[in-house]
Amino acid sequence: MQHPGNKPVSQEPALLNFLTSWFRNPKTVGAIAPSGPVLSRAMAAIVDPALEGPIVELGPGTGPVTAALLERGIDPKRLVLVEYDKDFCASLRRRFPEVNVVEGDAFALDATLGAHAKPPLAAIVSSLPLLNFAQEQRQKLIEISMRLLRPRAPFIQFTYGANSPLPVASPLYETSASKRIWRNLPPARVWTYRAK
Ligand SMILES: C[S@@+](CC[C@H](N)C(=O)[O-])C[C@H]1O[C@@H](n2cnc3c(N)ncnc32)[C@H](O)[C@@H]1O
């Protein structure tokens, strides 16, 4: 179900926006194409709308995962998007006027969220290109995230890589993986890390 008032209002050329940002900053944009609808829905399906609290999306880019979360029936007022790229932020605000878009660094999640999302969070859904960042930075991000999430709430991350982009064994969380999603370009897998 699409939440009323959050129907995409324009047919912005998502691919063009994406490629423009990729040429400007290939390391932070990471992927060569926007996430497809099958991958986006697979990520959104892991979010439990009944779990209370804000839902934070990291690196939403052009917004395919945001659209899938809204289609799933998530109230747009619960969604907080953290995006580094100024142009993506502007485009997300136009496309999803009821969603809170925060321009900032997801790796400094505590400071970036500030008063925008009061923990405990119900889910964190990440499209960050984690493999482009140092293991130390990734580790710090998952540790902060586990502190902000409600027990059993998921940190959801897709990757094109063969392995988990975050350590699989941890005292902080449990890990599970989807099957490879072949109907995405490139094929991807969704990893879920659940706070213990
Ligand atoms: C793989 S792309 C997003 C893909 C998105 N699912 C789409 O299809 O448009 C990664 C996104 O993470 C954002 N990003 C990278 N580093 C970031 C950071 N430190 N904080 C917030 N966003 C970041 C990029 O600007 C980009 O929008």
Ligand as a Chemical Component Dictionary entry (heavy atoms), coordinates in Angstrom:
data_LIG
# 
_chem_comp.id                   LIG 
_chem_comp.type                 NON-POLYMER 
_chem_comp.pdbx_formal_charge   0 
_chem_comp.three_letter_code    LIG 
# 
loop_
_chem_comp_atom.comp_id 
_chem_comp_atom.atom_id 
_chem_comp_atom.alt_atom_id 
_chem_comp_atom.type_symbol 
_chem_comp_atom.charge 
_chem_comp_atom.model_Cartn_x 
_chem_comp_atom.model_Cartn_y 
_chem_comp_atom.model_Cartn_z 
_chem_comp_atom.pdbx_ordinal 
LIG C1  C1  C 0  24.683 2.607 -3.575 1  
LIG S1  S1  S 1  24.210 4.291 -3.512 2  
LIG C2  C2  C 0  22.483 4.303 -3.135 3  
LIG C3  C3  C 0  21.671 3.408 -3.874 4  
LIG C4  C4  C 0  20.200 3.668 -3.732 5  
LIG N1  N1  N 0  19.596 2.459 -3.256 6  
LIG C5  C5  C 0  19.662 4.045 -5.104 7  
LIG O1  O1  O 0  19.303 3.147 -5.830 8  
LIG O2  O2  O -1 19.644 5.228 -5.449 9  
LIG C6  C6  C 0  24.897 4.762 -1.970 10 
LIG C7  C7  C 0  24.364 6.028 -1.377 11 
LIG O3  O3  O 0  25.012 6.245 -0.134 12 
LIG C8  C8  C 0  25.285 7.628 -0.007 13 
LIG N2  N2  N 0  26.373 7.780 0.959  14 
LIG C9  C9  C 0  27.678 7.397 0.812  15 
LIG N3  N3  N 0  28.381 7.690 1.917  16 
LIG C10 C10 C 0  27.512 8.238 2.786  17 
LIG C11 C11 C 0  27.642 8.713 4.110  18 
LIG N4  N4  N 0  28.799 8.692 4.751  19 
LIG N5  N5  N 0  26.539 9.191 4.722  20 
LIG C12 C12 C 0  25.325 9.217 4.086  21 
LIG N6  N6  N 0  25.149 8.783 2.821  22 
LIG C13 C13 C 0  26.223 8.296 2.183  23 
LIG C14 C14 C 0  25.638 8.054 -1.417 24 
LIG O4  O4  O 0  25.541 9.450 -1.592 25 
LIG C15 C15 C 0  24.620 7.267 -2.223 26 
LIG O5  O5  O 0  23.413 7.959 -2.331 27 
# 
loop_
_chem_comp_bond.comp_id 
_chem_comp_bond.atom_id_1 
_chem_comp_bond.atom_id_2 
_chem_comp_bond.value_order 
_chem_comp_bond.pdbx_ordinal 
LIG C1  S1  SING 1  
LIG S1  C2  SING 2  
LIG S1  C6  SING 3  
LIG C2  C3  SING 4  
LIG C3  C4  SING 5  
LIG C4  N1  SING 6  
LIG C4  C5  SING 7  
LIG C5  O1  DOUB 8  
LIG C5  O2  SING 9  
LIG C6  C7  SING 10 
LIG C7  O3  SING 11 
LIG C7  C15 SING 12 
LIG O3  C8  SING 13 
LIG C8  N2  SING 14 
LIG C8  C14 SING 15 
LIG N2  C9  SING 16 
LIG N2  C13 SING 17 
LIG C9  N3  DOUB 18 
LIG N3  C10 SING 19 
LIG C10 C11 SING 20 
LIG C10 C13 DOUB 21 
LIG C11 N4  SING 22 
LIG C11 N5  DOUB 23 
LIG N5  C12 SING 24 
LIG C12 N6  DOUB 25 
LIG N6  C13 SING 26 
LIG C14 O4  SING 27 
LIG C14 C15 SING 28 
LIG C15 O5  SING 29 
# 
